[in-house]
C-alpha cells in the first residue's frame, strides 16, 4: 500500500557526530549487531525474559490509549512485535515503524505479511534522529528497547515530539537495571551466568553482554523524565515492571492552550 511519507523515510539522513554519543557503541556498530542477531532475536528474547516480554509490550500499548482510525509511530520497530500488538488492540489503526537494521526489518515484514496486516503496518528503514515525516503527522508514538541504543537521546526525543500531534501520547518501554537489594544482585547473577549460556546456543554472546552493559549504563528514570521535560513533553511519568527490569515512561505533546509543565510522577 502506497504512502507518500515512506519515500522520505527510506533515505538515510545520516547521523550527528558520534564523538559525544550517549550510547555505548556507535550507530553503525549497533546496526551491524542487530543485523547479526535478527533471525534469533525473537526466540532469544522469549527465553531471556521468561516470556514476560509479551506482557511488557501489551501493557505499553495499553498506555498509548489507542483510538481506532489513528496512525501511530513505532520508533525502533525491530521485528515488528510492537506494531502487531497495536493492531491487535486497535484493529482499525495503522502503524509506521522505522528501524536502521535491515535484518530486523526483514524478519518483521515477514511476520506482518503472515498476519495479513501489510495493509495497516509499514516497516521501513529509518533513523529516529532525523525522520522524514511532516510535523504533527502521528496521533501517538511508542518505542520499545530502542532509546538505550540511540546515540543522541535528547535529539531522538525532540524528533519524536516534532512528529506527534498536540495532545498525542508517547510511550517508552525500556530495559533498566533493578536497584532493589534483592533484585539487583539476582539480576547481575542472571546477566553474568544464565544469559551467556542461553545466547551461546541461540545467538551472539557479545550482543547480549552489550545488553546487560547498556542496562547498567542507562540513565535513571529521573534523568529520562528530565530529558522529556527539556524536549517539551508534559504529563511525564514512569513506572517499573517485573522488579524494575523494565520501566515504562510516558509523556504527552501539550495542546496549544496547555502552558503548564506538569510535575513528574511515579504513578502509572
Buried (B, 14 or more C-beta within 10 A) or exposed (E): EEEEBBEBBEEEEEBEEBEEBBBBBEBEEBBBBBBBBBBBBBEBBEBBBEEBBEEBBEBBBEBBBBEEEBBBBBBBBBBBBBBBBBBEEBEEBBBBBBBBBEBBBBBBBEBBEEBEBEEBBBBBBBBBBBBBBEEEBBBBBBBBBBBBBBBBBBBBBBBBBBBBBEEBBBBBBBBBBBEEEEBEEEBBEBBEEEBBEBBEEBBBBEBBBBBBBBBEEBBEBEEBBBBBBEBBBBBBBBBBBBBBBBBBBBBBBBEEEBEEEBEBEEEB
